[in-house]
Amino acid sequence: MDETGFTRALLGWYDANGRDLPWRRHPEPYAVWVSEIMAQQTQMDRVVEYHTRWMGRFPDIHSLAEAHEEDVLNLWEGLGYYSRARNMRRAAHLIEERFGGDFPSDIEDIRSLPGVGDYTAGAVASIAFNQREPAVDANVLRVFARLLDMDIPVRDRAGRNMIEDAVRRIIPADRPGDFNQAIMEFGALVCRKNPLCETCPVREYCRALEAGTVPLRPVLPVSRQPIRIDMATGFLVHEGCVLIQKRKLTDVWPGLWEFPGGCVEPGETSEQALRREYLEEVELAVEPVEKITVVRYSYTRYRVTMDCFLCRYAGDPTEPVFNEAVRGGFVRPAELSGYALPSGHRKLVDHMLADMRFSHLFTD
């Protein structure tokens, strides 16, 4: 491959077609770092929306380090993978303590931050500090697997090392950050899963296109089958308030708030599972009154179907005992927007707000 010609063609395409993203206008290290963390597992249009809100609320390292975790998680809600937000807050504390509040420029110092791996470290070092460091994400793996017509899995260590070496070899000294962003942008917009080969600006450099193997590249590992889970949860209303609890730090979605509930066991109905979960989690006897909705959501390999019910006490009201949570209590439904909830439970709240059958629950 004519590496100089490829680099020139790619950067020419990027200069003409790169998206106008806020952190690209002024690639300040903190803003770039926030964008890269948010972009993990997230579509770019959503990243722009969340990044704008985040920078308005936490405009610098100090403001993030001083923020309460609840505020950070609440602002992050909807992006998923909440450990990213916690790690950012931890990293802000570390930057304050070890680097005097200035984002570090050394690649090893960047890599030492919580939640920062090789890709993020390379992206920040190249974009914010103009260093010749590769930033290899899924887009870059796909692009170079086709450019080099690689017949080995790109996510194996050998395949990834081959691509990192190729990027490091051709990354230009004068525009390393632009080059990394150009490759990622090109993978997102042109060399996609279903690539636009006919209009590709670097098609003359693609070995897979020449060999007719584009549909076979990249070579990926065999995908694992999703795990399907049935769950039930309940919206227990008492004296105009609803019961919520905060998950333990060792749970899935640690530190987020939720409504009691859990998995439907074999042989159970959703209603039976809900009664059992309330007894086990908060020692309350409840009765499902009405089915509100069915919420479907996914995380990692899991595909969840969650039956959601409006509940009432089955007998005299008693105080909850939080056996499976850090703490909890009754809050007014209108206040739920101030709590960070998992996506499934947020969908339930959004449905309740929109369903006129339950509008009386949300009046002050």
Number of C-alpha atoms within 10 A of each C-alpha: 11 8 13 12 12 18 18 14 14 19 20 14 17 18 11 8 13 17 13 8 14 14 21 18 8 11 16 15 20 19 22 22 24 20 24 18 18 23 17 17 10 13 12 16 10 13 20 17 10 20 23 16 14 19 15 10 15 18 14 18 21 17 14 22 20 12 14 11 16 16 14 20 23 17 19 21 19 16 21 18 19 21 15 19 23 20 16 22 24 17 22 26 19 18 21 15 11 12 13 12 16 16 20 21 17 13 18 13 14 22 19 15 18 17 16 20 12 16 17 24 24 26 27 31 28 26 26 22 20 17 22 24 25 28 26 23 18 14 19 26 24 25 25 27 27 26 21 18 22 21 16 16 17 23 16 12 10 12 17 20 14 17 23 18 11 15 21 15 12 16 22 18 13 11 15 26 27 21 26 26 20 23 25 21 20 24 21 19 16 17 24 15 16 9 16 13 15 8 9 15 16 18 17 14 18 21 19 22 18 14 10 10 15 21 13 14 24 23 19 14 11 6 6 7 8 12 11 12 15 16 22 25 28 32 27 23 18 16 9 15 18 21 20 22 22 23 23 16 12 8 11 12 19 17 24 22 24 25 22 26 25 20 18 22 13 8 8 12 12 23 20 15 21 29 23 19 23 23 18 17 18 20 17 21 20 21 20 21 15 12 14 19 16 16 19 15 14 15 11 8 11 13 15 18 18 24 22 25 23 19 22 18 16 12 10 6 12 10 9 18 16 20 12 15 22 14 15 18 14 16 16 17 20 15 11 15 12 11 19 24 25 21 20 18 20 20 17 23 18 12 16 20 17 11 12 10 10 14 11 10 19 14 10 8
